[in-house]
Amino acid sequence: MIEDLIARLAIPGLPSWTGLVALLLLGLVIIAFLLMPFSVFGVKSRLEAIEAQLDDIQAEIRGLALRMTDAPRRAVVTDEWVAPPSVAPVSREPVLRAAPPVPPPATVPERQRSEPRLDWNRDRPNR
């Protein structure tokens, strides 16, 4: 199987060992891509940037939490008491509308299904 692959990769006009060299180079390229660190693709720098943003957000949250604990906690109480609105009596006057009421949709009378009648033998004389 490997010998067939080496024979296929051999460059015509050159010795047969060139196929083996081509196969080894192809294997090295595949291994290099598998073992390549992610920093080559720029993932490492992106992760570092996200980590820095996360640190900034956490520091800001800590600062807000400290400010909230330092502030005196006072209950907001007002001396003015307002009575809840009373229930208005229901009036019997008709409600004025901006648009007229929508009538129900028109009904379509049901039609019975009629299929064409095909009488082929009527026009021809019987044999």
DSSP file (Angstrom, degrees, kcal/mol; ACC not computed):
  #  RESIDUE AA STRUCTURE BP1 BP2  ACC     N-H-->O    O-->H-N    N-H-->O    O-->H-N    TCO  KAPPA ALPHA  PHI   PSI    X-CA   Y-CA   Z-CA
    1    1 A M     >        0   0    0      0, 0.0     4,-1.9     0, 0.0     5,-0.1   0.000 360.0 360.0 360.0 -49.3    0.0    0.0    0.0
    2    2 A I  H  >  +     0   0    0      1,-0.2     4,-2.6     2,-0.2     5,-0.2   0.873 360.0  55.6 -66.8 -36.2    2.7    2.5    0.9
    3    3 A E  H  > S+     0   0    0      1,-0.2     4,-2.2     2,-0.2    -1,-0.2   0.882 107.0  49.7 -65.0 -37.0    4.8    1.3   -2.0
    4    4 A D  H  > S+     0   0    0      2,-0.2     4,-2.1     1,-0.2    -1,-0.2   0.903 111.2  49.1 -66.3 -40.3    1.9    2.1   -4.4
    5    5 A L  H  X S+     0   0    0     -4,-1.9     4,-2.0     2,-0.2    -2,-0.2   0.899 111.4  49.1 -64.6 -40.5    1.6    5.5   -2.8
    6    6 A I  H  X S+     0   0    0     -4,-2.6     4,-0.9     1,-0.2    -2,-0.2   0.900 110.6  50.7 -65.0 -40.2    5.3    6.1   -3.2
    7    7 A A  H  < S+     0   0    0     -4,-2.2     3,-0.3     1,-0.2    -2,-0.2   0.873 110.6  49.4 -65.3 -36.8    5.1    5.0   -6.9
    8    8 A R  H  < S+     0   0    0     -4,-2.1    -1,-0.2     1,-0.2    -2,-0.2   0.860 112.0  48.1 -69.8 -34.8    2.2    7.4   -7.5
    9    9 A L  H  < S+     0   0    0     -4,-2.0    -1,-0.2    -5,-0.2    -2,-0.2   0.592  84.7 114.6 -82.7  -9.6    4.0   10.3   -5.9
   10   10 A A  S  < S-     0   0    0     -4,-0.9     6,-0.1    -3,-0.3     7,-0.1  -0.364  72.2-121.3 -63.0 137.5    7.3    9.7   -7.9
   11   11 A I    >   -     0   0    0      4,-0.3     3,-1.9     1,-0.1     7,-0.1  -0.686  31.0-112.6 -82.5 127.0    8.0   12.5  -10.2
   12   12 A P  T 3  S+     0   0    0      0, 0.0    -1,-0.1     0, 0.0     4,-0.0  -0.328 100.8  25.1 -62.2 138.5    8.3   11.2  -13.8
   13   13 A G  T 3  S+     0   0    0      1,-0.4     3,-0.1    -3,-0.0    -2,-0.0   0.328 108.8  87.8  91.0  -6.6   11.8   11.4  -15.3
   14   14 A L  S <  S-     0   0    0     -3,-1.9    -1,-0.4     1,-0.2    -4,-0.0  -0.751  91.1 -76.4-117.2 167.0   13.4   11.3  -11.9
   15   15 A P    >   -     0   0    0      0, 0.0     3,-1.5     0, 0.0    -4,-0.3  -0.136  43.7-110.8 -61.1 162.1   14.5    8.3   -9.8
   16   16 A S  T >> S+     0   0    0      1,-0.3     3,-1.1     2,-0.2     4,-0.6   0.688 110.1  72.8 -70.5 -18.7   11.8    6.3   -7.9
   17   17 A W  H 3> S+     0   0    0      1,-0.2     4,-1.9     2,-0.2    -1,-0.3   0.633  78.3  77.7 -72.7 -10.9   13.1    7.5   -4.5
   18   18 A T  H <> S+     0   0    0     -3,-1.5     4,-2.4     1,-0.2    -1,-0.2   0.814  88.4  57.9 -66.7 -27.8   11.6   11.0   -5.2
   19   19 A G  H <> S+     0   0    0     -3,-1.1     4,-2.2    -4,-0.2    -1,-0.2   0.890 105.1  49.7 -65.6 -39.2    8.2    9.6   -4.4
   20   20 A L  H  X S+     0   0    0     -4,-0.6     4,-2.4     2,-0.2    -2,-0.2   0.899 111.0  49.2 -65.4 -41.0    9.5    8.6   -0.9
   21   21 A V  H  X S+     0   0    0     -4,-1.9     4,-2.5     2,-0.2    -2,-0.2   0.912 111.2  49.5 -64.3 -42.0   10.9   12.1   -0.4
   22   22 A A  H  X S+     0   0    0     -4,-2.4     4,-2.3     1,-0.2    -2,-0.2   0.893 111.2  49.8 -64.0 -39.4    7.5   13.6   -1.5
   23   23 A L  H  X S+     0   0    0     -4,-2.2     4,-2.3     2,-0.2    -2,-0.2   0.906 111.1  48.7 -65.9 -41.6    5.7   11.4    0.9
   24   24 A L  H  X S+     0   0    0     -4,-2.4     4,-2.4     2,-0.2    -2,-0.2   0.901 111.6  49.3 -65.1 -41.0    8.0   12.3    3.8
   25   25 A L  H  X S+     0   0    0     -4,-2.5     4,-2.2     2,-0.2    -2,-0.2   0.907 110.8  50.1 -64.2 -41.1    7.6   16.0    3.0
   26   26 A L  H  X S+     0   0    0     -4,-2.3     4,-2.0     1,-0.2    -2,-0.2   0.906 111.1  49.5 -63.2 -41.3    3.8   15.6    2.9
   27   27 A G  H  X S+     0   0    0     -4,-2.3     4,-2.5     2,-0.2    -2,-0.2   0.890 109.8  51.2 -64.2 -40.4    3.9   13.8    6.3
   28   28 A L  H  X S+     0   0    0     -4,-2.4     4,-2.6     2,-0.2    -2,-0.2   0.892 109.0  50.7 -64.7 -39.8    6.1   16.6    7.8
   29   29 A V  H  X S+     0   0    0     -4,-2.2     4,-2.1     2,-0.2    -1,-0.2   0.920 111.4  47.9 -64.4 -42.6    3.7   19.3    6.6
   30   30 A I  H  X S+     0   0    0     -4,-2.0     4,-1.9     1,-0.2    -2,-0.2   0.926 113.4  47.4 -64.2 -44.5    0.7   17.4    8.2
   31   31 A I  H  X S+     0   0    0     -4,-2.5     4,-2.4     1,-0.2    -2,-0.2   0.894 109.6  54.3 -64.1 -39.1    2.6   16.9   11.5
   32   32 A A  H  X S+     0   0    0     -4,-2.6     4,-0.8     1,-0.2    -1,-0.2   0.904 109.2  47.5 -62.0 -41.2    3.6   20.5   11.5
   33   33 A F  H  < S+     0   0    0     -4,-2.1    -1,-0.2     1,-0.2    -2,-0.2   0.857 113.4  48.5 -69.0 -33.4    0.0   21.7   11.1
   34   34 A L  H  < S+     0   0    0     -4,-1.9    -2,-0.2     1,-0.2    -1,-0.2   0.866 119.2  37.3 -72.7 -35.5   -1.1   19.3   13.9
   35   35 A L  H  < S+     0   0    0     -4,-2.4    -1,-0.2    -5,-0.2    -2,-0.2   0.421  86.3 122.6 -97.2   1.1    1.6   20.3   16.3
   36   36 A M     <  -     0   0    0     -4,-0.8     5,-0.0    -5,-0.2    -3,-0.0  -0.417  67.1-116.3 -66.6 132.6    1.6   24.0   15.5
   37   37 A P    >   -     0   0    0      0, 0.0     3,-1.5     0, 0.0     4,-0.4  -0.358  19.0-120.6 -68.6 152.5    0.9   26.2   18.5
   38   38 A F  G > >S+     0   0    0      1,-0.3     5,-1.6     2,-0.2     3,-0.8   0.676 103.8  78.1 -69.2 -15.8   -2.2   28.3   18.3
   39   39 A S  G > 5S+     0   0    0      1,-0.2     3,-0.7     4,-0.2    -1,-0.3   0.774  84.4  64.3 -65.2 -23.0   -0.3   31.5   18.7
   40   40 A V  G < 5S+     0   0    0     -3,-1.5    -1,-0.2     1,-0.2    -2,-0.2   0.877 102.3  48.2 -66.2 -35.9    0.6   31.2   15.0
   41   41 A F  G < 5S-     0   0    0     -3,-0.8    -1,-0.2    -4,-0.4    -2,-0.2   0.510 119.8-109.6 -83.2  -3.6   -3.0   31.6   14.1
   42   42 A G  T <>5S+     0   0    0     -3,-0.7     4,-1.5    -4,-0.4    -3,-0.2   0.527  86.1 119.6  89.7   6.5   -3.5   34.6   16.3
   43   43 A V  H  ><S+     0   0    0     -5,-1.6     4,-2.7     1,-0.2     5,-0.2   0.886  70.3  56.2 -71.7 -37.4   -5.7   32.8   18.9
   44   44 A K  H  > S+     0   0    0     -6,-0.5     4,-2.2     1,-0.2    -1,-0.2   0.920 107.7  47.1 -63.1 -43.7   -3.2   33.4   21.7
   45   45 A S  H  > S+     0   0    0      1,-0.2     4,-2.1     2,-0.2    -1,-0.2   0.883 112.2  50.9 -66.2 -36.7   -3.3   37.2   21.3
   46   46 A R  H  X S+     0   0    0     -4,-1.5     4,-2.3     2,-0.2    -2,-0.2   0.919 109.9  49.5 -65.8 -42.4   -7.1   37.2   21.1
   47   47 A L  H  X S+     0   0    0     -4,-2.7     4,-2.4     1,-0.2    -2,-0.2   0.888 110.1  51.2 -63.9 -38.1   -7.3   35.2   24.3
   48   48 A E  H  X S+     0   0    0     -4,-2.2     4,-2.1    -5,-0.2    -1,-0.2   0.898 109.7  50.1 -65.4 -39.3   -4.9   37.6   26.0
   49   49 A A  H  X S+     0   0    0     -4,-2.1     4,-2.1     2,-0.2    -2,-0.2   0.911 111.9  47.4 -65.1 -42.1   -7.0   40.6   24.9
   50   50 A I  H  X S+     0   0    0     -4,-2.3     4,-2.4     1,-0.2    -2,-0.2   0.894 110.5  52.5 -65.8 -39.4  -10.2   39.0   26.2
   51   51 A E  H  X S+     0   0    0     -4,-2.4     4,-2.2     2,-0.2    -2,-0.2   0.891 108.5  50.5 -63.5 -39.2   -8.5   38.1   29.4
   52   52 A A  H  X S+     0   0    0     -4,-2.1     4,-2.1     2,-0.2    -2,-0.2   0.908 110.6  49.1 -64.9 -41.8   -7.4   41.7   29.9
   53   53 A Q  H  X S+     0   0    0     -4,-2.1     4,-2.3     1,-0.2    -2,-0.2   0.896 110.2  51.6 -63.4 -39.9  -11.0   43.0   29.2
   54   54 A L  H  X S+     0   0    0     -4,-2.4     4,-2.5     1,-0.2    -2,-0.2   0.896 108.2  51.3 -64.4 -40.1  -12.3   40.5   31.7
   55   55 A D  H  X S+     0   0    0     -4,-2.2     4,-2.2     2,-0.2    -1,-0.2   0.903 110.0  50.1 -62.5 -40.7   -9.8   41.7   34.3
   56   56 A D  H  X S+     0   0    0     -4,-2.1     4,-2.2     2,-0.2    -2,-0.2   0.911 111.2  48.4 -63.3 -42.4  -10.9   45.3   33.7
   57   57 A I  H  X S+     0   0    0     -4,-2.3     4,-2.3     1,-0.2    -2,-0.2   0.915 111.2  50.0 -65.3 -42.8  -14.6   44.3   34.1
   58   58 A Q  H  X S+     0   0    0     -4,-2.5     4,-2.3     1,-0.2    -1,-0.2   0.895 110.4  50.3 -63.8 -38.8  -13.9   42.5   37.3
   59   59 A A  H  X S+     0   0    0     -4,-2.2     4,-2.3     2,-0.2    -1,-0.2   0.895 110.4  50.1 -64.9 -39.5  -12.0   45.4   38.7
   60   60 A E  H  X S+     0   0    0     -4,-2.2     4,-2.3     2,-0.2    -2,-0.2   0.892 110.0  50.0 -66.2 -39.5  -14.8   47.7   37.9
   61   61 A I  H  X S+     0   0    0     -4,-2.3     4,-2.5     2,-0.2    -2,-0.2   0.909 109.8  51.1 -65.4 -41.5  -17.3   45.4   39.6
   62   62 A R  H  X S+     0   0    0     -4,-2.3     4,-2.3     1,-0.2    -2,-0.2   0.921 110.1  50.0 -61.2 -43.0  -15.2   45.3   42.7
   63   63 A G  H  X S+     0   0    0     -4,-2.3     4,-2.2     1,-0.2    -2,-0.2   0.904 111.1  48.4 -61.8 -42.4  -15.0   49.1   42.7
   64   64 A L  H  X S+     0   0    0     -4,-2.3     4,-2.0     1,-0.2    -1,-0.2   0.895 110.6  51.5 -65.5 -39.1  -18.8   49.4   42.4
   65   65 A A  H  X S+     0   0    0     -4,-2.5     4,-1.8     1,-0.2    -2,-0.2   0.897 110.3  49.0 -65.1 -39.5  -19.3   46.8   45.2
   66   66 A L  H  X S+     0   0    0     -4,-2.3     4,-1.7     1,-0.2    -1,-0.2   0.901 110.7  50.2 -66.3 -40.2  -17.0   48.8   47.5
   67   67 A R  H  X S+     0   0    0     -4,-2.2     4,-1.5     1,-0.2    -1,-0.2   0.858 108.9  52.6 -66.3 -34.3  -18.8   52.1   46.7
   68   68 A M  H  < S+     0   0    0     -4,-2.0    -1,-0.2     1,-0.2    -2,-0.2   0.875 109.8  47.3 -70.7 -35.8  -22.1   50.5   47.5
   69   69 A T  H  < S+     0   0    0     -4,-1.8    -1,-0.2     1,-0.2    -2,-0.2   0.816 111.2  52.2 -74.6 -28.3  -21.0   49.2   50.9
   70   70 A D  H  < S+     0   0    0     -4,-1.7    -2,-0.2    -5,-0.1    -1,-0.2   0.807  90.4  90.6 -75.6 -29.9  -19.5   52.6   51.8
   71   71 A A  S  < S-     0   0    0     -4,-1.5     2,-0.1    -5,-0.1    -4,-0.0  -0.435  88.2-110.0 -70.5 137.4  -22.6   54.5   51.0
   72   72 A P        -     0   0    0      0, 0.0     2,-0.8     0, 0.0    -1,-0.1  -0.442  28.5-129.5 -67.7 138.7  -25.0   54.9   54.0
   73   73 A R        +     0   0    0     -2,-0.1     2,-0.4    -4,-0.1    -4,-0.0  -0.805  34.2 173.4 -94.4 114.9  -28.1   52.9   53.6
   74   74 A R        -     0   0    0     -2,-0.8     2,-0.4     2,-0.0     0, 0.0  -0.956  30.2-127.7-121.7 138.7  -31.2   55.0   54.1
   75   75 A A        -     0   0    0     -2,-0.4     2,-0.9     1,-0.1    -2,-0.0  -0.688  26.3-124.1 -81.8 135.6  -34.7   54.0   53.6
   76   76 A V        +     0   0    0     -2,-0.4     2,-0.4     2,-0.0    -1,-0.1  -0.716  42.3 167.5 -84.6 108.6  -36.6   56.4   51.4
   77   77 A V        -     0   0    0     -2,-0.9     2,-0.4     2,-0.0     3,-0.0  -0.981  18.1-161.5-125.7 131.8  -39.6   57.5   53.4
   78   78 A T        -     0   0    0     -2,-0.4    -2,-0.0     2,-0.1     0, 0.0  -0.892  16.3-147.1-112.0 145.6  -41.9   60.4   52.6
   79   79 A D  S    S+     0   0    0     -2,-0.4     2,-0.6     2,-0.1    -1,-0.1   0.649  76.2  92.9 -82.2 -15.7  -44.2   62.1   55.0
   80   80 A E        -     0   0    0      2,-0.0     2,-0.5    -3,-0.0    -2,-0.1  -0.686  62.1-161.8 -84.9 123.7  -46.7   62.8   52.4
   81   81 A W        -     0   0    0     -2,-0.6     2,-0.5     0, 0.0    -2,-0.1  -0.897   0.5-160.5-106.8 132.5  -49.3   60.1   52.1
   82   82 A V        -     0   0    0     -2,-0.5    -2,-0.0     3,-0.0     0, 0.0  -0.943  18.3-126.9-114.4 129.6  -51.4   59.9   49.0
   83   83 A A        -     0   0    0     -2,-0.5     3,-0.1     1,-0.1     0, 0.0  -0.446  32.7-105.3 -70.7 143.3  -54.7   58.0   49.0
   84   84 A P        -     0   0    0      0, 0.0    -1,-0.1     0, 0.0     2,-0.0  -0.342  48.4 -87.2 -65.5 152.4  -55.1   55.4   46.4
   85   85 A P        -     0   0    0      0, 0.0     2,-0.1     0, 0.0     3,-0.0  -0.337  45.6-122.4 -63.8 140.0  -57.4   56.3   43.5
   86   86 A S        -     0   0    0      1,-0.1     2,-0.5    -3,-0.1    -3,-0.0  -0.435  29.0 -99.0 -80.4 157.2  -61.0   55.5   44.2
   87   87 A V        -     0   0    0     -2,-0.1    -1,-0.1     1,-0.0     3,-0.1  -0.647  38.7-132.9 -78.4 123.9  -63.0   53.3   41.9
   88   88 A A        -     0   0    0     -2,-0.5    -1,-0.0     1,-0.1     3,-0.0  -0.502  27.1-102.4 -76.0 143.8  -65.0   55.4   39.6
   89   89 A P        -     0   0    0      0, 0.0     2,-0.4     0, 0.0    -1,-0.1  -0.375  39.4-107.4 -65.7 146.2  -68.7   54.4   39.2
   90   90 A V        -     0   0    0     -3,-0.1     2,-0.3     2,-0.0    -3,-0.0  -0.603  34.3-144.9 -77.4 127.6  -69.4   52.5   36.0
   91   91 A S        -     0   0    0     -2,-0.4    -1,-0.0     1,-0.1    -3,-0.0  -0.664   9.8-143.3 -94.9 152.0  -71.3   54.7   33.5
   92   92 A R        +     0   0    0     -2,-0.3    -1,-0.1     2,-0.0     3,-0.1   0.259  61.7 120.1 -94.6   9.8  -74.0   53.4   31.2
   93   93 A E  S    S-     0   0    0      1,-0.1    -2,-0.1     3,-0.0     2,-0.0  -0.488  72.9-102.1 -76.2 146.2  -73.0   55.6   28.3
   94   94 A P        -     0   0    0      0, 0.0     2,-0.4     0, 0.0    -1,-0.1  -0.354  37.0-111.1 -67.6 148.5  -71.9   54.0   25.1
   95   95 A V        -     0   0    0     -3,-0.1     2,-0.4    -2,-0.0    -3,-0.0  -0.664  26.6-132.1 -83.0 128.4  -68.3   53.9   24.4
   96   96 A L        -     0   0    0     -2,-0.4     2,-0.3    -3,-0.0    -1,-0.0  -0.650  23.1-155.6 -81.8 133.5  -67.1   56.1   21.6
   97   97 A R        -     0   0    0     -2,-0.4    -1,-0.0     1,-0.1     0, 0.0  -0.811  20.9-141.9-110.9 150.9  -64.9   54.4   19.1
   98   98 A A  S    S+     0   0    0     -2,-0.3    -1,-0.1     1,-0.1    -2,-0.0   0.794  93.2  30.7 -77.1 -28.9  -62.3   55.9   16.8
   99   99 A A  S    S-     0   0    0     -3,-0.0    -1,-0.1     3,-0.0     3,-0.1  -0.944  93.5-103.7-128.7 150.1  -63.2   53.3   14.1
  100  100 A P        -     0   0    0      0, 0.0    -2,-0.1     0, 0.0    -1,-0.0  -0.318  51.3 -88.0 -68.1 156.7  -66.4   51.6   13.3
  101  101 A P        -     0   0    0      0, 0.0    -4,-0.0     0, 0.0     0, 0.0  -0.319  43.9-111.4 -64.9 149.8  -66.8   48.0   14.4
  102  102 A V        -     0   0    0     -3,-0.1    -3,-0.0     1,-0.0     0, 0.0  -0.700  30.3-130.7 -84.9 126.2  -65.6   45.4   11.9
  103  103 A P        -     0   0    0      0, 0.0     3,-0.1     0, 0.0    -1,-0.0  -0.349  32.0 -93.9 -72.4 157.9  -68.4   43.3   10.4
  104  104 A P        -     0   0    0      0, 0.0     3,-0.1     0, 0.0     2,-0.0  -0.318  53.7 -87.2 -67.0 157.0  -68.0   39.6   10.4
  105  105 A P        -     0   0    0      0, 0.0     2,-0.1     0, 0.0    -3,-0.0  -0.310  48.5-100.0 -67.0 149.2  -66.6   38.0    7.2
  106  106 A A        -     0   0    0     -3,-0.1     2,-0.4     1,-0.1     0, 0.0  -0.395  35.4-126.5 -68.0 142.4  -69.0   37.2    4.5
  107  107 A T        -     0   0    0     -2,-0.1    -1,-0.1    -3,-0.1     0, 0.0  -0.746  13.8-144.1 -93.7 139.5  -70.0   33.6    4.2
  108  108 A V        -     0   0    0     -2,-0.4     3,-0.1     3,-0.0     2,-0.0  -0.878  24.2-117.1-101.1 127.4  -69.6   31.8    0.9
  109  109 A P        -     0   0    0      0, 0.0     2,-0.2     0, 0.0    -1,-0.0  -0.371  34.8-108.4 -64.3 141.5  -72.4   29.3    0.1
  110  110 A E        -     0   0    0     -2,-0.0     2,-0.4     1,-0.0    -3,-0.0  -0.485  31.8-151.7 -72.0 136.9  -71.0   25.8   -0.1
  111  111 A R        -     0   0    0     -2,-0.2     2,-0.3    -3,-0.1    -1,-0.0  -0.873  14.4-123.1-107.6 141.0  -70.9   24.4   -3.6
  112  112 A Q        -     0   0    0     -2,-0.4     2,-0.4     1,-0.1     0, 0.0  -0.620  33.3-108.5 -81.2 142.6  -71.2   20.8   -4.3
  113  113 A R        -     0   0    0     -2,-0.3     2,-0.5     1,-0.0    -1,-0.1  -0.552  35.9-169.6 -74.8 125.2  -68.4   19.4   -6.3
  114  114 A S        -     0   0    0     -2,-0.4     3,-0.0     3,-0.0    -1,-0.0  -0.968   2.9-161.2-119.0 129.2  -69.4   18.6   -9.8
  115  115 A E        -     0   0    0     -2,-0.5     2,-0.0     1,-0.1    -2,-0.0  -0.805  29.6 -98.3-107.8 148.8  -67.1   16.6  -11.9
  116  116 A P        -     0   0    0      0, 0.0     2,-0.5     0, 0.0    -1,-0.1  -0.333  33.4-131.7 -66.3 144.0  -67.3   16.4  -15.7
  117  117 A R        -     0   0    0      2,-0.1     2,-0.8    -2,-0.0    -3,-0.0  -0.837  14.5-157.7 -98.1 130.5  -69.0   13.5  -17.2
  118  118 A L        +     0   0    0     -2,-0.5     2,-0.8     3,-0.0     3,-0.2  -0.895  15.5 173.8-110.9 106.2  -67.2   11.7  -19.9
  119  119 A D    >>  +     0   0    0     -2,-0.8     4,-0.5     1,-0.2     3,-0.5  -0.809   6.0 166.5-111.2  89.0  -69.4    9.7  -22.1
  120  120 A W  H 3> S+     0   0    0     -2,-0.8     4,-0.5     1,-0.2     3,-0.3   0.814  72.7  53.9 -74.3 -31.0  -67.2    8.5  -24.8
  121  121 A N  H 34 S+     0   0    0      1,-0.2    -1,-0.2    -3,-0.2    -2,-0.0   0.600  90.2  76.0 -84.8  -9.0  -69.5    5.9  -26.2
  122  122 A R  H <4 S+     0   0    0     -3,-0.5    -1,-0.2     1,-0.2    -2,-0.1   0.899  96.7  45.0 -69.3 -40.9  -72.5    8.3  -26.7
  123  123 A D  H  < S+     0   0    0     -4,-0.5    -1,-0.2    -3,-0.3    -2,-0.2   0.747 107.3  67.9 -77.3 -22.6  -71.2   10.0  -29.8
  124  124 A R  S  < S-     0   0    0     -4,-0.5     2,-0.2     1,-0.0     3,-0.1  -0.707  87.3-115.3 -99.5 147.1  -70.1    6.7  -31.5
  125  125 A P        -     0   0    0      0, 0.0     2,-0.1     0, 0.0    -2,-0.1  -0.505  39.0-102.0 -74.8 149.5  -72.4    4.1  -32.7
  126  126 A N              0   0    0     -2,-0.2    -4,-0.0     1,-0.1    -5,-0.0  -0.458 360.0 360.0 -71.9 143.1  -72.1    0.7  -31.0
  127  127 A R              0   0    0     -2,-0.1    -1,-0.1    -3,-0.1     0, 0.0   0.414 360.0 360.0-102.7 360.0  -70.3   -1.9  -32.8
